[in-house]
Amino acid sequence: MNKKEKTIDFVLCLFLGYLGIHKFYEKKTGLGILYLFTLGIFGIGWIIDIIRLLIDLLKEYLLQTQNNKVNTNIRTENTALHISSNSQFDTNVAGVTFDDRQDILKRCKAKQKVYIKWDKDNPYSKTGHALAVFTIIDGLEKQLGHIPEKSTNFLFQKFENEFNTNDTFFIEGYIDKITGGTDDKPTLGCVIKIDL
């Protein structure tokens, strides 16, 4: 059920649940008839359903609020880059050992979406064109690292106008593979792909 349907279901349960109307709305005719003849299974089933549906609505609201915060941080409508073409660009991600980035990489998977944004205030950038790589973990934006300098120069040249005219612009890609994590190379890394 979508949020609107869940809200309708809750309101029906709250006011007419003792008659089982919400069960008919949920297309659970048998339970609807049972509730109708037992007055919501003597009121106990009705109260349990009110609580259950209220919890579902609150979860939906909290999830939507969390997603809105993530969407505000990462994207605004029409700022994601979608270019249809057969060409792909792949690069490793640098700086994966700083802060908690190794822990973040442990939780990442192949094909997981990444977002590349201009990191204007990066003190290590010689050109001022540092590009940071982010992903979403548990509904929160987490930085994986940065695009290496040569790849940054290529991407920045390709999308310089978008970066300069839109502060919320980002390039969307995905993790192609997680590297390392072996006895020979215990440090994790990752390769990302971008469709150009």
One Martini backbone bead per residue (centre of mass of N, CA, C, O) as a GRO file, in nm:
protein
  196
    1MET     BB    1   0.098   0.035   0.019
    2ASN     BB    2   0.049   0.349   0.015
    3LYS     BB    3   0.019   0.629   0.194
    4LYS     BB    4  -0.275   0.689   0.127
    5GLU     BB    5  -0.385   0.404   0.189
    6LYS     BB    6  -0.287   0.395   0.483
    7THR     BB    7  -0.452   0.637   0.578
    8ILE     BB    8  -0.730   0.527   0.511
    9ASP     BB    9  -0.706   0.270   0.678
   10PHE     BB   10  -0.672   0.414   0.951
   11VAL     BB   11  -0.936   0.578   0.953
   12LEU     BB   12  -1.124   0.338   0.926
   13CYS     BB   13  -1.028   0.198   1.183
   14LEU     BB   14  -1.078   0.420   1.391
   15PHE     BB   15  -1.405   0.455   1.317
   16LEU     BB   16  -1.475   0.135   1.175
   17GLY     BB   17  -1.319  -0.120   1.294
   18TYR     BB   18  -1.547  -0.271   1.461
   19LEU     BB   19  -1.673  -0.346   1.155
   20GLY     BB   20  -1.426  -0.402   0.936
   21ILE     BB   21  -1.376  -0.195   0.702
   22HIS     BB   22  -1.063  -0.210   0.668
   23LYS     BB   23  -1.065  -0.508   0.570
   24PHE     BB   24  -1.214  -0.456   0.309
   25TYR     BB   25  -1.005  -0.251   0.199
   26GLU     BB   26  -0.774  -0.488   0.218
   27LYS     BB   27  -0.916  -0.751   0.101
   28LYS     BB   28  -1.036  -0.898   0.389
   29THR     BB   29  -1.325  -1.039   0.405
   30GLY     BB   30  -1.321  -1.246   0.633
   31LEU     BB   31  -1.229  -1.045   0.855
   32GLY     BB   32  -1.459  -0.844   0.811
   33ILE     BB   33  -1.685  -1.036   0.901
   34LEU     BB   34  -1.572  -1.102   1.179
   35TYR     BB   35  -1.572  -0.809   1.284
   36LEU     BB   36  -1.874  -0.750   1.238
   37PHE     BB   37  -1.980  -0.994   1.441
   38THR     BB   38  -1.748  -0.906   1.688
   39LEU     BB   39  -1.659  -0.619   1.715
   40GLY     BB   40  -1.351  -0.651   1.667
   41ILE     BB   41  -1.296  -0.882   1.846
   42PHE     BB   42  -1.400  -0.733   2.111
   43GLY     BB   43  -1.183  -0.480   2.042
   44ILE     BB   44  -0.895  -0.599   2.027
   45GLY     BB   45  -0.837  -0.603   1.722
   46TRP     BB   46  -0.888  -0.304   1.678
   47ILE     BB   47  -0.659  -0.194   1.861
   48ILE     BB   48  -0.429  -0.342   1.721
   49ASP     BB   49  -0.477  -0.211   1.441
   50ILE     BB   50  -0.431   0.079   1.520
   51ILE     BB   51  -0.140   0.041   1.611
   52ARG     BB   52  -0.026  -0.088   1.353
   53LEU     BB   53  -0.107   0.145   1.155
   54LEU     BB   54   0.040   0.370   1.304
   55ILE     BB   55   0.322   0.251   1.277
   56ASP     BB   56   0.326   0.243   0.969
   57LEU     BB   57   0.292   0.549   0.931
   58LEU     BB   58   0.542   0.638   1.091
   59LYS     BB   59   0.748   0.489   0.918
   60GLU     BB   60   0.677   0.630   0.654
   61TYR     BB   61   0.739   0.915   0.754
   62LEU     BB   62   1.037   0.867   0.840
   63LEU     BB   63   1.136   0.769   0.566
   64GLN     BB   64   1.056   1.020   0.407
   65THR     BB   65   1.222   1.221   0.573
   66GLN     BB   66   1.494   1.087   0.521
   67ASN     BB   67   1.483   1.099   0.209
   68ASN     BB   68   1.457   1.407   0.191
   69LYS     BB   69   1.731   1.467   0.316
   70VAL     BB   70   1.897   1.318   0.108
   71ASN     BB   71   1.785   1.465  -0.143
   72THR     BB   72   1.881   1.743  -0.053
   73ASN     BB   73   2.188   1.667  -0.043
   74ILE     BB   74   2.208   1.532  -0.342
   75ARG     BB   75   1.922   1.611  -0.484
   76THR     BB   76   1.765   1.765  -0.745
   77GLU     BB   77   1.560   1.808  -0.969
   78ASN     BB   78   1.733   1.765  -1.272
   79THR     BB   79   2.061   1.703  -1.181
   80ALA     BB   80   2.095   1.450  -1.306
   81LEU     BB   81   2.293   1.248  -1.506
   82HIS     BB   82   2.167   1.149  -1.842
   83ILE     BB   83   2.347   0.958  -2.075
   84SER     BB   84   2.305   0.826  -2.389
   85SER     BB   85   2.539   0.560  -2.413
   86ASN     BB   86   2.811   0.328  -2.462
   87SER     BB   87   2.991   0.490  -2.287
   88GLN     BB   88   3.248   0.436  -2.042
   89PHE     BB   89   3.364   0.528  -1.714
   90ASP     BB   90   3.658   0.436  -1.529
   91THR     BB   91   3.753   0.438  -1.171
   92ASN     BB   92   3.914   0.497  -0.908
   93VAL     BB   93   3.934   0.552  -0.554
   94ALA     BB   94   4.049   0.796  -0.356
   95GLY     BB   95   4.090   0.808  -0.008
   96VAL     BB   96   3.989   0.523   0.150
   97THR     BB   97   4.160   0.568   0.445
   98PHE     BB   98   3.993   0.782   0.553
   99ASP     BB   99   3.859   0.770   0.828
  100ASP     BB  100   3.555   0.563   0.769
  101ARG     BB  101   3.586   0.434   0.472
  102GLN     BB  102   3.633   0.132   0.523
  103ASP     BB  103   3.357   0.082   0.659
  104ILE     BB  104   3.192   0.169   0.418
  105LEU     BB  105   3.305  -0.036   0.209
  106LYS     BB  106   3.205  -0.292   0.362
  107ARG     BB  107   2.889  -0.195   0.285
  108CYS     BB  108   2.942  -0.235  -0.005
  109LYS     BB  109   2.833  -0.283  -0.350
  110ALA     BB  110   2.779  -0.389  -0.634
  111LYS     BB  111   2.587  -0.141  -0.808
  112GLN     BB  112   2.616   0.092  -0.634
  113LYS     BB  113   2.546   0.403  -0.589
  114VAL     BB  114   2.696   0.710  -0.706
  115TYR     BB  115   2.827   1.046  -0.623
  116ILE     BB  116   2.955   1.327  -0.804
  117LYS     BB  117   3.122   1.606  -0.655
  118TRP     BB  118   3.218   1.918  -0.606
  119ASP     BB  119   3.523   2.004  -0.418
  120LYS     BB  120   3.604   2.322  -0.362
  121ASP     BB  121   3.748   2.291  -0.051
  122ASN     BB  122   3.996   2.130  -0.135
  123PRO     BB  123   4.331   2.147  -0.019
  124TYR     BB  124   4.467   1.919  -0.230
  125SER     BB  125   4.401   2.082  -0.473
  126LYS     BB  126   4.561   2.226  -0.749
  127THR     BB  127   4.289   2.321  -0.934
  128GLY     BB  128   3.991   2.303  -0.782
  129HIS     BB  129   3.874   1.999  -0.909
  130ALA     BB  130   3.753   1.830  -0.697
  131LEU     BB  131   3.608   1.492  -0.669
  132ALA     BB  132   3.352   1.355  -0.492
  133VAL     BB  133   3.251   1.044  -0.336
  134PHE     BB  134   2.921   0.911  -0.298
  135THR     BB  135   2.692   0.745  -0.071
  136ILE     BB  136   2.438   0.525   0.059
  137ILE     BB  137   2.394   0.474   0.417
  138ASP     BB  138   2.125   0.442   0.593
  139GLY     BB  139   2.023   0.723   0.447
  140LEU     BB  140   2.325   0.829   0.424
  141GLU     BB  141   2.573   1.035   0.343
  142LYS     BB  142   2.884   0.898   0.208
  143GLN     BB  143   3.227   0.911   0.189
  144LEU     BB  144   3.473   0.744  -0.014
  145GLY     BB  145   3.615   0.990  -0.185
  146HIS     BB  146   3.819   1.040  -0.476
  147ILE     BB  147   3.905   1.147  -0.774
  148PRO     BB  148   4.151   1.127  -0.962
  149GLU     BB  149   4.314   1.368  -1.132
  150LYS     BB  150   4.289   1.270  -1.428
  151SER     BB  151   3.984   1.209  -1.411
  152THR     BB  152   3.899   1.487  -1.319
  153ASN     BB  153   3.985   1.644  -1.567
  154PHE     BB  154   3.796   1.501  -1.761
  155LEU     BB  155   3.523   1.553  -1.613
  156PHE     BB  156   3.546   1.859  -1.589
  157GLN     BB  157   3.555   1.920  -1.889
  158LYS     BB  158   3.282   1.783  -1.960
  159PHE     BB  159   3.123   1.945  -1.685
  160GLU     BB  160   3.188   2.248  -1.626
  161ASN     BB  161   2.925   2.400  -1.673
  162GLU     BB  162   2.754   2.250  -1.459
  163PHE     BB  163   2.935   2.310  -1.213
  164ASN     BB  164   2.928   2.635  -1.250
  165THR     BB  165   2.586   2.662  -1.263
  166ASN     BB  166   2.544   2.409  -1.043
  167ASP     BB  167   2.565   2.330  -0.708
  168THR     BB  168   2.386   2.040  -0.740
  169PHE     BB  169   2.560   1.899  -0.922
  170PHE     BB  170   2.584   1.558  -1.053
  171ILE     BB  171   2.729   1.241  -1.086
  172GLU     BB  172   2.623   0.929  -1.196
  173GLY     BB  173   2.693   0.602  -1.056
  174TYR     BB  174   2.889   0.297  -0.993
  175ILE     BB  175   2.988   0.011  -0.850
  176ASP     BB  176   3.188  -0.233  -0.986
  177LYS     BB  177   3.421  -0.280  -0.753
  178ILE     BB  178   3.575  -0.446  -0.493
  179THR     BB  179   3.886  -0.412  -0.343
  180GLY     BB  180   4.053  -0.627  -0.172
  181GLY     BB  181   4.053  -0.798   0.140
  182THR     BB  182   4.328  -0.938   0.167
  183ASP     BB  183   4.626  -1.056   0.270
  184ASP     BB  184   4.786  -0.891   0.054
  185LYS     BB  185   4.518  -0.673   0.052
  186PRO     BB  186   4.344  -0.531   0.308
  187THR     BB  187   4.274  -0.287   0.160
  188LEU     BB  188   4.018  -0.111   0.047
  189GLY     BB  189   3.849  -0.065  -0.268
  190CYS     BB  190   3.733   0.112  -0.575
  191VAL     BB  191   3.531   0.084  -0.868
  192ILE     BB  192   3.395   0.309  -1.103
  193LYS     BB  193   3.102   0.389  -1.302
  194ILE     BB  194   3.035   0.587  -1.603
  195ASP     BB  195   2.795   0.710  -1.804
  196LEU     BB  196   2.844   0.895  -2.127
   0.00000   0.00000   0.00000
